[in-house]
Every structure is written in structure tokens, then in C-alpha cells.
Amino acid sequence: MILHGGKELTEDLQAVLRDVLVDPRLFDGAKRDRMMGYNLERMITILAKRNLIDLQFARGLIKQLLTICTPIRAEVFHEISGPVRDSLKAIIAKYPREVWTSISKLLMENDPLIRHRVVSLISSEHDDYLGPGFLYAIPADLYLDWARKDITSRASIVMKWLPITVKTEDGALSWHPTLQSFVLEFGEEGAVLAALSSRLHPRSWWGSLATHLEPQVKLLESWATHPHQKVRRWARDRINWIKTEARM
């Protein structure tokens, strides 16, 4: 309420917000407080827009936000994962390396549930399944170097947030240049192509699935002469699968 109408943050209020936002108890009441996520994202966005998040505070916020992926916060993950994602978006604009350092460590956690929650957090959003996840905002070298160190295990994970397509002026789909480049380097890895199949499939839809899949046929046909044989074969198989779905 104090901030309503774009009022300035006093130094005292800034200090209160900084303490509250990194307090380990912050999410204790998230299950009961339906406004927790909204208020969290709003406060962090305000601080970011006003350039009031320094490096040390950013690290504390990132650590706090990612606790929702750990077992102790399992019950609130689905309650506030959206606002946490939006909060990380606000921070990543200025501190991409710090966000990536923390997330990449969690992606290699031994606990499969932690990895699952992190992947869910960084994946493209439900209503834009062919678009990028928020990690696409980080410098590409950070995640490419990470993937190159263990292509078999890591390259397919990167597919979770890469942009897949762009629309041409006539409304048709074309491969996003970043995706093209990534597949050229990592397309021989079967898990990468499996992850691409998953990204091409709508997460929810109205009416016939075929109406969503058929526009992808020309897109896939453009890879009939792809340099990688595995990619060419994958594209043919995907076209055949779509045509089968279209007849159902």
C-alpha cells in the first residue's frame, strides 16, 4: 500500500524489503496466503526497475527463489512457481550469470524431484510452447559451454528453453535461428531430437490436435537436406507421425 501509485522507496523501507525477501521463513505461509506470489513478484520487479538490487542482494534473492525447488518447499512449488519465474526474469536482466550459476547447479542435483522442479521452472510457458523460456535471456555461451562438457546428459536440457519457431510475414512457421544453430551442433544426439519432438507438441489445445500439428509439416520438410542424417530421419518420422495424427 505504501508503494501504491509509484511512490518512492525510503531507505528504511528498502531495508525492510531486503530483509523480508531473503528471510528463510518467507515462504512458510505461502500455502495459506494466496497473494504471496503476486506480492513477491511485484516487490522484486519494483526493486529491479528502480535499480535497487545490487550483486549481493541479487545472489540472496536467487537463492531464496530457488528454494521452492527443494524438498522443504515441495508443498508450495505449484502455488508460487509462476511468480518466482517472473521474479527471476526481472533479476536476470542485470544478473544473468548469477541466475545461471545457481540454476545450472540444481540441474545437476542427484535428487530427481529437484531436477524436475527446476526444469519445470525454466521451461517455455504453457501458452507459448514454441517460444523461449526465461533462461534464453542469458548469454548463449554460458549454456552452450555447459552443454558441451557433457553433451549426452545436458544438451537435451537446453532444449527446454530455446525458442523453436518464428512466424514469417505470411503467418507460416520457420525454425528459429538459435534452434537451427543448436541442432546443427547437437542434432546427432538422440535425446536432443526427442526433446525437440516434445517441444513441438502442444501442451493443451482445443479441437483437433491435427490443426496444431499440420502447420509443422512444411517446417519439417525444410530439413529434408539437413547436414545430419539423424536429423533428416527424425524429420521424416515426425512428418509421418503428424500425417497419421491428421487422419485420426
C-alpha positions in Angstrom: 0.0 0.0 0.0 2.9 2.4 0.7 4.2 1.8 -2.8 0.8 2.3 -4.5 0.9 5.0 -7.2 4.6 4.7 -7.8 5.8 6.4 -4.6 9.5 6.4 -3.8 11.0 3.8 -1.6 12.6 5.4 1.5 15.9 3.9 2.7 14.1 2.5 5.8 11.5 0.7 3.6 14.2 -0.6 1.3 16.0 -2.1 4.3 12.8 -3.8 5.4 12.1 -5.2 2.0 15.6 -6.5 1.6 15.4 -8.3 5.0 12.0 -9.8 4.4 12.7 -11.0 0.8 15.7 -13.1 1.8 14.4 -14.2 5.2 14.4 -18.1 5.2 10.9 -18.0 6.7 9.4 -16.0 3.8 7.6 -19.0 2.1 6.4 -20.5 5.4 2.9 -19.1 4.9 2.7 -19.3 1.1 0.2 -22.2 1.2 -2.2 -20.1 3.2 -1.6 -16.7 1.6 -2.9 -16.6 -1.9 -1.4 -13.2 -2.5 2.1 -14.2 -1.5 3.2 -14.9 -5.1 1.7 -11.8 -6.5 3.3 -9.6 -3.8 6.6 -11.3 -4.1 6.9 -10.8 -7.9 5.6 -7.2 -7.6 8.2 -6.2 -5.0 11.1 -7.7 -6.8 10.0 -6.2 -10.1 9.7 -2.8 -8.5 13.2 -3.1 -6.9 14.7 -4.2 -10.2 13.1 -1.4 -12.3 14.4 1.1 -9.7 17.9 -0.4 -9.9 17.8 -1.2 -6.2 19.2 -4.8 -6.5 22.9 -4.9 -6.0 25.0 -8.0 -6.6 25.0 -9.3 -3.0 21.2 -8.8 -2.7 20.7 -10.5 -6.1 22.5 -13.6 -5.0 20.4 -13.7 -1.9 17.2 -13.3 -3.9 18.1 -16.0 -6.4 19.0 -18.4 -3.6 15.7 -17.7 -1.9 13.6 -18.0 -5.0 15.1 -21.4 -6.0 14.3 -22.9 -2.6 10.9 -23.7 -4.0 12.6 -26.5 -5.9 13.9 -28.2 -2.8 12.1 -30.8 -0.7 11.3 -28.5 2.2 9.2 -26.2 -0.2 7.6 -29.0 -2.2 4.1 -28.1 -1.0 4.3 -24.5 -2.3 6.0 -25.1 -5.6 2.9 -25.1 -7.7 1.4 -22.2 -5.7 4.2 -19.7 -6.5 6.3 -21.2 -9.3 4.8 -18.6 -11.8 5.6 -15.5 -9.7 9.0 -17.0 -8.9 9.6 -17.4 -12.6 8.6 -13.8 -13.3 10.8 -12.6 -10.4 13.8 -14.4 -11.9 13.0 -12.8 -15.2 13.3 -9.4 -13.5 16.7 -10.3 -11.9 18.2 -12.0 -15.0 18.2 -8.8 -17.0 21.1 -7.4 -14.9 22.5 -10.6 -13.3 22.3 -13.4 -15.9 25.5 -15.1 -14.9 24.4 -15.3 -11.2 21.0 -16.7 -12.1 22.6 -19.3 -14.5 25.2 -20.3 -11.9 22.6 -21.2 -9.3 20.2 -22.9 -11.7 22.9 -25.0 -13.5 23.9 -26.4 -10.2 20.4 -27.5 -9.4 20.1 -29.1 -12.9 22.8 -31.5 -11.8 21.4 -32.3 -8.4 21.2 -36.0 -7.5 17.6 -35.7 -6.4 15.3 -36.2 -9.4 12.5 -34.2 -7.9 14.6 -31.2 -7.5 15.7 -31.5 -11.2 12.1 -32.0 -12.3 11.0 -28.8 -10.5 13.9 -26.8 -11.8 13.2 -27.9 -15.4 9.5 -27.1 -14.9 10.5 -23.6 -13.7 12.8 -22.8 -16.7 10.8 -24.4 -19.5 8.9 -22.4 -22.0 5.5 -21.3 -20.7 2.3 -23.3 -21.3 0.6 -20.9 -23.6 3.7 -20.3 -25.7 5.1 -23.8 -26.1 7.2 -22.9 -29.2 8.6 -19.8 -27.6 11.6 -19.3 -25.3 11.9 -19.9 -21.5 13.3 -17.1 -19.5 16.9 -18.6 -19.5 17.1 -17.6 -23.1 18.0 -14.2 -21.8 21.4 -15.3 -20.6 24.4 -15.1 -22.9 24.4 -18.3 -25.1 28.0 -19.1 -24.4 27.1 -19.8 -20.7 24.7 -22.6 -21.5 26.5 -23.8 -24.7 29.8 -24.3 -22.8 27.9 -26.1 -20.1 26.2 -28.4 -22.6 29.5 -29.2 -24.4 31.0 -30.6 -21.2 28.5 -33.4 -21.1 26.5 -33.5 -24.4 24.7 -36.7 -23.6 23.2 -35.5 -20.3 23.0 -31.8 -20.8 22.2 -30.8 -24.4 18.6 -32.0 -24.3 18.0 -29.9 -21.2 18.9 -26.8 -23.1 16.1 -27.6 -25.5 13.6 -26.8 -22.6 14.1 -23.1 -23.0 15.3 -22.5 -26.6 12.9 -20.7 -28.9 11.7 -23.2 -31.5 10.0 -21.3 -34.3 9.2 -17.8 -35.5 6.3 -16.7 -37.7 7.1 -15.4 -41.2 5.2 -12.4 -42.7 2.7 -14.7 -44.3 2.0 -16.4 -41.0 3.9 -19.6 -41.7 6.4 -21.1 -39.3 10.1 -21.2 -39.7 12.8 -22.5 -37.4 14.2 -20.0 -35.0 17.9 -19.2 -36.0 19.1 -20.2 -32.5 17.4 -23.6 -32.7 18.9 -24.1 -36.2 22.3 -23.4 -34.9 21.8 -25.6 -31.8 20.6 -28.6 -33.8 23.5 -28.2 -36.3 25.9 -28.6 -33.4 24.0 -31.1 -31.2 21.5 -32.7 -33.6 23.3 -36.1 -33.7 22.3 -36.6 -30.1 19.1 -38.6 -29.9 18.0 -37.0 -26.7 18.1 -33.6 -28.3 15.7 -34.7 -31.1 13.4 -36.4 -28.6 13.3 -33.1 -26.6 12.5 -31.2 -29.8 9.6 -33.6 -30.5 8.3 -32.8 -27.1 8.6 -29.1 -27.6 6.7 -29.3 -30.9 3.7 -31.0 -29.2 1.1 -28.6 -27.7 0.6 -28.9 -24.0 -3.0 -28.2 -24.2 -5.4 -27.4 -27.1 -9.0 -27.1 -28.3 -10.4 -29.2 -31.1 -8.4 -31.5 -33.2 -4.7 -31.9 -32.4 -4.0 -32.2 -36.2 -4.9 -28.5 -36.7 -2.0 -27.6 -34.5 0.4 -30.1 -36.0 -0.2 -29.8 -39.7 1.5 -26.3 -40.0 4.7 -28.0 -38.8 4.9 -30.3 -41.9 6.5 -27.6 -44.2 8.8 -26.7 -41.3 10.0 -30.3 -41.0 10.3 -30.7 -44.8 12.9 -27.9 -44.8 15.2 -30.3 -43.0 15.0 -32.9 -45.8 18.5 -31.9 -46.8 19.9 -31.2 -43.3 23.6 -32.0 -42.9 22.9 -34.6 -40.2 21.4 -37.9 -41.3 19.8 -38.4 -37.9 18.0 -35.1 -38.2 16.8 -35.9 -41.7 15.4 -39.2 -40.5 13.9 -37.6 -37.4 12.1 -35.0 -39.6 10.7 -37.7 -41.9 9.5 -39.8 -39.0 7.9 -36.7 -37.4 6.1 -35.9 -40.7 4.7 -39.4 -40.9 3.6 -39.2 -37.3 1.8 -35.9 -38.0 0.1 -37.3 -41.1 -1.1 -40.3 -39.0 -2.5 -38.0 -36.4 -4.2 -35.9 -39.0 -6.1 -38.9 -40.2 -7.4 -39.9 -36.8 
